[in-house]
Amino acid sequence: MHTFELKHTTTASAAQLWLALTDPKYLTQWDGNRWAQNDACVGGKLRARNEDGLLFEAEILLYDMCARLACLAPVPKNPEEPEEGSYLVRQEFWLEAHAGKTTLHLKMTGFPDEAAATMMRNSWGGYYLEKIGKVAESVSPQDASNFTRGATRGAHYPGHIRHTELATIVR
């Protein structure tokens, strides 16, 4: 199995970066999907649907608010020929705050060969991490503050759902 790690540092706070990474309101601004949903709990699902109607669905393995997120997601062996099957990739994100900045780390494991890992590394390293950082910097301080206050009281942020609730964001 092949693995890669990347990181990106932004001036956004950890709460702003977490919202950009996990809240459908912000997630759809960087991932290219028009719809997203996040169960925001271990065993839950992170779902997104692209313009072509294809559904991405990852199982949440670790959800430590404003700190760590890990998902297990199927990746098609050949995006042009979905019937050829897929393989599972573990995506792990973690945040590290320091000196008024936050670094988003990403580790992806489970690629069948170096070529597949390199292709995904180039996508995430050359586009997605930077885009997440820019979206995080655009998250309003009020949203970040409301999220942080709610999290300390055990409340769920409106963009994050439980299995029994239905909430989606459509752009």
Protein Blocks (a to p, Z undefined) as FASTA:
>chain_A
ZZdddddddfbdfklmmmmmmmmklmmmmnopabdcdehighiacddddfkopacddddf
bdcehkbccddddddfblklmmnopcddddddddddeehiacdddddehifbfklmmmmm
mmmmmmmmmmmmmmmmmpcfklmmmmmmmmmnopacfkbccfkbccdddZZ
